[in-house]
Amino acid sequence: YAYAVGSRGGTQNCGPGLHIVDIRTPDAPTYAGCFAHAGTGRAGNGYSHDVQCVIYEGPDADYAGREICFGSNENAVSIADVTDKSAPVAISSATYPIAQNSYIHQGWLTEDHRYFLQDDELDERNGLVLATTTRIWDVSDLDAPFLLTTYEGPTNTIDHNLYVRGSWAYLANYRGGLRVIDLSDILNIREIAFFDTYPANDGLGFDGAWSNYPFFESGSVLISSIGEGLFVVRPPLNETSSEEGVELEERIAVEVFPNPTVDFAVVTVRAQEPDDVTIRVFDVLGRAVAEVGPVRLARGFTRNVTVDLSGLPSGRYILRANGASASVVQLLTVIR
């Protein structure tokens, strides 16, 4: 299904909310339903500026396997169950004080569906915050989301579109360019890379990095920059900075095959320096469900380690390889 937001025209007029389109037959899309979360939006009519819809695999068992939409609705975050396209149901909404709330513009879930990262396009411009601010919502209980913490970036530029892949979030921050932040410790978020597409200044204008696409298997990221064009970059992820913050050195490299998998995964691990590496697999609730190691690795040496996954149900898992010098995280999918 495709979800158009703010779509007011066409044969089926869904007003300011979601216009749901069945695209299972791509050359003959059909209308499937509408949804507007009453009471949200500046006019209270359910206007949704942006939305992410997922088959829910998060910690709230009440909604496991349901299709859930997370809307950025100007003055609130909207959560809705759209499994039945003819009769979507509002689950909850959440907001923050009007003194900090200018325009809830867009957001994206973490891979485990536990947190929702959200930008406010106008709070920087209107002087409501001192630095580029990303809000992190705890949505582990879909009926009762709450604002867990905020991340303040190194500039005060306006934020626009952000996306999450693995343990990293990719923020297109207009004149601040692309900013990549590490989410592995959600309460201690840090920036690990950036690329400035608008080097003239870091002011509060609507210029520069408008959006980005970080979902290529190669690790390349596309940046669309207003006036400057298209940039293709590759952030130095899976690399750990030195204490001085000058050198970047790849300490541990991990590859997982097959992925998705059924009963086992072969993890290829290479260490830059001698290290003892332990491989653990966690479910979406953060529980360790499999472990191998520690495995001794010599300098530059590669080993293949088999992890038994035969007792695990279908779903998304987090594989973490921990050594003394670094930690690497990859997503793993088990299918039955």
C-alpha positions as CSV (number, residue, x, y, z in Angstrom):
1,Y,0.0,0.0,0.0
2,A,1.0,3.6,-0.6
3,Y,0.1,6.4,1.7
4,A,-0.3,9.9,0.3
5,V,-0.5,12.7,2.9
6,G,-2.5,15.9,2.6
7,S,-4.1,14.7,-0.6
8,R,-7.2,16.8,-1.2
9,G,-8.0,16.1,-4.9
10,G,-9.0,13.1,-7.1
11,T,-12.1,11.0,-7.3
12,Q,-11.7,10.0,-3.6
13,N,-11.0,13.1,-1.5
14,C,-9.3,12.1,1.7
15,G,-9.0,15.7,2.9
16,P,-5.9,16.5,4.9
17,G,-5.2,12.9,6.2
18,L,-3.9,9.7,4.7
19,H,-5.1,8.7,1.2
20,I,-4.5,4.9,1.1
21,V,-3.8,3.3,-2.3
22,D,-3.6,-0.4,-3.1
23,I,-0.6,-0.9,-5.3
24,R,-0.5,-4.7,-5.3
25,T,-1.2,-4.4,-9.1
26,P,1.2,-1.6,-9.9
27,D,-0.2,-0.7,-13.3
28,A,-3.8,-0.5,-11.8
29,P,-3.7,1.2,-8.4
30,T,-7.0,1.4,-6.6
31,Y,-8.4,3.5,-3.7
32,A,-8.3,1.6,-0.4
33,G,-9.3,4.0,2.3
34,C,-8.8,7.3,4.2
35,F,-7.7,8.2,7.7
36,A,-7.6,11.5,9.5
37,H,-6.7,11.6,13.2
38,A,-9.3,13.9,14.7
39,G,-7.9,16.6,17.0
40,T,-4.5,16.7,15.4
41,G,-3.2,19.2,12.9
42,R,-3.2,22.9,13.4
43,A,-6.9,23.0,12.3
44,G,-7.8,19.9,14.3
45,N,-8.8,18.1,11.1
46,G,-6.1,15.4,11.2
47,Y,-3.7,16.9,8.6
48,S,-0.7,14.7,8.3
49,H,2.5,16.3,6.9
50,D,4.4,13.1,6.7
51,V,4.0,9.5,7.8
52,Q,5.8,6.2,8.2
53,C,3.7,3.0,8.0
54,V,5.2,-0.3,9.1
55,I,4.2,-3.9,9.8
56,Y,4.7,-3.6,13.5
57,E,7.5,-5.7,15.1
58,G,8.0,-3.7,18.3
59,P,7.7,-4.5,22.0
60,D,3.9,-3.8,22.3
61,A,2.5,-7.3,21.9
62,D,-1.1,-5.9,21.5
63,Y,-0.2,-4.7,18.0
64,A,2.2,-7.4,16.8
65,G,1.9,-8.0,13.1
66,R,-0.5,-5.1,12.6
67,E,0.1,-2.3,10.1
68,I,0.8,0.9,12.2
69,C,1.2,4.4,10.9
70,F,3.3,7.1,12.7
71,G,2.2,10.5,11.5
72,S,3.8,13.9,11.9
73,N,0.7,16.0,12.1
74,E,1.9,19.6,12.6
75,N,1.1,19.9,16.3
76,A,1.2,16.2,17.4
77,V,2.6,12.8,16.7
78,S,-0.2,10.4,15.5
79,I,-0.2,6.6,15.9
80,A,-2.9,4.7,14.1
81,D,-3.8,1.1,13.2
82,V,-4.5,0.9,9.5
83,T,-4.6,-2.9,9.1
84,D,-8.2,-2.6,8.0
85,K,-7.9,0.0,5.3
86,S,-11.7,0.5,5.2
87,A,-11.8,1.3,9.0
88,P,-8.5,2.6,10.4
89,V,-8.4,3.2,14.1
90,A,-6.6,6.0,16.0
91,I,-4.5,4.5,18.8
92,S,-2.9,7.6,20.4
93,S,-1.4,11.0,19.9
94,A,1.3,12.9,21.7
95,T,2.8,16.4,21.7
96,Y,5.1,18.7,23.8
97,P,4.6,22.2,25.2
98,I,3.5,24.9,22.8
99,A,6.4,27.0,23.9
100,Q,8.7,24.5,22.0
101,N,6.2,23.3,19.4
102,S,6.3,25.1,16.0
103,Y,5.8,22.4,13.3
104,I,6.0,18.6,13.9
105,H,7.2,17.9,10.4
106,Q,8.6,14.4,10.0
107,G,10.0,11.4,11.8
108,W,11.3,7.8,11.6
109,L,11.3,4.7,13.8
110,T,14.3,3.0,15.1
111,E,14.8,-0.5,13.6
112,D,13.3,-2.2,16.7
113,H,10.2,0.0,16.6
114,R,10.9,1.1,20.2
115,Y,11.7,4.8,19.5
116,F,10.4,7.5,17.1
117,L,12.8,10.3,16.1
118,Q,11.0,13.5,15.2
119,D,12.0,16.9,13.8
120,D,10.3,20.2,14.2
121,E,10.9,22.3,11.1
122,L,10.3,25.7,12.7
123,D,11.5,25.6,16.3
124,E,15.0,26.6,15.4
125,R,13.8,29.4,13.1
126,N,11.4,30.7,15.7
127,G,14.0,30.8,18.4
128,L,12.4,28.2,20.6
129,V,15.5,26.0,20.9
130,L,19.2,27.0,21.0
131,A,20.5,24.2,18.7
132,T,19.1,21.9,16.0
133,T,16.9,19.6,18.1
134,T,15.7,16.1,17.4
135,R,13.1,14.7,19.8
136,I,13.1,11.0,20.7
137,W,9.7,9.5,21.6
138,D,9.5,6.2,23.5
139,V,6.7,4.3,21.6
140,S,7.2,0.9,23.3
141,D,3.6,1.2,24.5
142,L,1.7,2.5,21.5
143,D,-1.2,3.5,23.7
144,A,1.0,5.8,25.8
145,P,3.9,7.3,23.9
146,F,6.1,9.8,25.8
147,L,8.9,12.1,25.1
148,L,12.0,10.4,26.4
149,T,14.8,12.8,25.5
150,T,16.1,15.2,23.0
151,Y,19.3,15.4,21.0
152,E,20.9,18.8,20.3
153,G,23.2,19.0,17.3
154,P,26.4,21.1,16.9
155,T,24.7,23.8,14.9
156,N,21.4,25.7,15.1
157,T,20.3,25.1,11.5
158,I,16.8,24.0,10.6
159,D,16.1,20.3,10.5
160,H,14.0,18.8,7.7
161,N,14.0,15.0,6.9
162,L,15.6,12.2,8.9
163,Y,15.8,8.4,8.4
164,V,17.1,5.5,10.4
165,R,19.1,2.6,9.2
166,G,20.6,0.1,11.7
167,S,21.9,2.1,14.7
168,W,22.4,5.3,12.8
169,A,20.1,8.2,12.0
170,Y,20.7,10.4,8.9
171,L,19.5,13.9,9.3
172,A,19.1,16.4,6.4
173,N,19.5,19.7,8.2
174,Y,19.2,22.3,5.5
175,R,22.3,24.6,5.8
176,G,23.9,22.2,8.3
177,G,24.1,19.5,5.6
178,L,23.8,15.7,6.3
179,R,24.4,14.8,9.9
180,V,24.9,11.2,10.9
181,I,24.2,10.3,14.6
182,D,24.9,7.1,16.6
183,L,21.7,5.7,18.3
184,S,23.4,2.7,20.0
185,D,23.0,4.4,23.3
186,I,19.7,6.3,22.9
187,L,20.3,8.4,26.0
188,N,23.8,9.4,24.9
189,I,23.4,10.2,21.2
190,R,26.5,11.5,19.4
191,E,27.3,12.8,16.0
192,I,29.8,10.5,14.1
193,A,29.9,12.1,10.6
194,F,28.6,15.0,8.5
195,F,28.8,16.4,5.0
196,D,28.0,20.1,4.5
197,T,26.3,20.7,1.1
198,Y,25.9,24.4,1.9
199,P,29.3,25.5,3.2
200,A,28.6,29.3,3.0
201,N,27.2,29.4,6.5
202,D,25.1,27.6,9.1
203,G,22.3,30.1,9.2
204,L,18.5,29.6,9.6
205,G,17.6,29.7,5.9
206,F,15.7,27.0,4.0
207,D,18.7,26.2,1.8
208,G,21.0,23.2,1.5
209,A,20.2,19.5,2.4
210,W,16.5,18.9,1.9
211,S,16.4,15.1,2.2
212,N,18.5,12.0,2.0
213,Y,18.3,8.3,1.2
214,P,20.5,6.0,3.3
215,F,19.1,2.6,2.4
216,F,21.5,1.3,-0.3
217,E,23.3,-2.0,0.6
218,S,26.6,-0.3,-0.4
219,G,26.3,2.2,2.4
220,S,26.2,5.1,0.0
221,V,23.8,7.9,0.9
222,L,22.1,10.3,-1.5
223,I,21.6,13.9,-0.4
224,S,19.3,16.3,-2.3
225,S,20.4,19.8,-1.7
226,I,18.4,22.9,-2.7
227,G,20.3,24.8,-5.3
228,E,23.4,22.6,-5.0
229,G,22.1,19.4,-6.6
230,L,22.6,15.7,-5.9
231,F,25.4,14.4,-3.7
232,V,26.4,10.8,-3.3
233,V,28.5,10.2,-0.1
234,R,29.6,7.2,2.0
235,P,29.8,7.9,5.7
236,P,32.7,6.1,7.5
237,L,30.4,3.8,9.6
238,N,31.6,0.8,11.6
239,E,34.7,2.8,12.3
240,T,35.8,4.1,15.7
241,S,37.4,7.4,16.2
242,S,40.6,7.8,18.2
243,E,40.6,9.6,21.6
244,E,41.9,12.7,19.8
245,G,39.0,12.5,17.3
246,V,41.4,12.8,14.4
247,E,42.0,9.3,13.1
248,L,39.3,6.9,12.0
249,E,40.3,3.2,12.1
250,E,38.2,0.2,11.3
251,R,38.8,-2.1,14.4
252,I,36.3,-4.9,13.7
253,A,34.5,-5.8,10.5
254,V,31.5,-8.2,10.4
255,E,29.6,-9.8,7.6
256,V,26.5,-12.0,8.1
257,F,25.3,-14.7,5.6
258,P,22.6,-15.7,4.8
259,N,20.5,-12.8,5.9
260,P,17.5,-13.4,6.0
261,T,18.1,-16.8,7.4
262,V,16.2,-19.8,8.8
263,D,18.2,-21.9,11.2
264,F,21.8,-20.5,11.4
265,A,23.9,-17.5,10.4
266,V,27.6,-17.6,9.5
267,V,29.3,-14.5,10.9
268,T,32.6,-13.5,9.3
269,V,34.7,-11.5,11.7
270,R,37.9,-9.7,11.1
271,A,39.9,-7.7,13.6
272,Q,42.4,-4.9,12.9
273,E,44.2,-5.7,16.1
274,P,44.4,-8.9,18.3
275,D,41.1,-9.2,20.1
276,D,38.6,-11.5,21.8
277,V,35.2,-11.0,20.1
278,T,31.9,-12.2,21.5
279,I,28.9,-12.4,19.2
280,R,25.4,-12.0,20.7
281,V,22.0,-11.8,19.2
282,F,19.2,-9.8,20.8
283,D,15.5,-9.7,20.2
284,V,13.5,-6.5,19.9
285,L,13.0,-6.4,23.6
286,G,16.7,-6.3,24.2
287,R,17.0,-9.9,25.5
288,A,20.0,-11.9,24.5
289,V,18.7,-15.0,22.6
290,A,22.0,-16.4,21.3
291,E,25.7,-16.1,22.1
292,V,29.0,-17.4,20.7
293,G,32.5,-16.7,22.0
294,P,34.7,-15.2,23.0
295,V,36.5,-15.9,19.7
296,R,40.2,-15.2,19.6
297,L,41.3,-13.2,16.6
298,A,44.9,-12.4,15.6
299,R,45.8,-9.1,13.9
300,G,44.1,-8.9,10.5
301,F,42.8,-12.5,10.9
302,T,39.4,-13.6,9.7
303,R,37.2,-16.3,11.2
304,N,33.8,-17.7,10.3
305,V,31.6,-18.3,13.3
306,T,28.3,-20.2,13.1
307,V,25.4,-18.9,15.3
308,D,22.5,-21.3,16.0
309,L,19.2,-19.6,15.4
310,S,17.0,-22.7,15.1
311,G,15.0,-22.0,18.2
312,L,14.0,-18.5,17.4
313,P,10.7,-17.3,16.0
314,S,10.4,-15.2,12.8
315,G,11.3,-11.6,13.3
316,R,14.0,-8.9,13.3
317,Y,17.0,-9.3,15.6
318,I,20.1,-7.3,16.4
319,L,23.5,-9.0,16.1
320,R,26.3,-7.4,18.0
321,A,30.0,-8.3,17.8
322,N,31.8,-7.0,20.9
323,G,35.5,-6.8,21.3
324,A,37.9,-4.9,23.6
325,S,38.5,-2.2,20.9
326,A,35.1,-1.8,19.2
327,S,31.5,-3.0,18.9
328,V,29.7,-3.6,15.6
329,V,25.9,-3.9,15.2
330,Q,24.0,-5.5,12.3
331,L,20.4,-6.3,11.8
332,L,19.4,-9.9,11.3
333,T,16.1,-11.4,10.0
334,V,14.9,-14.9,10.8
335,I,12.1,-16.4,8.7
336,R,10.1,-19.5,9.1
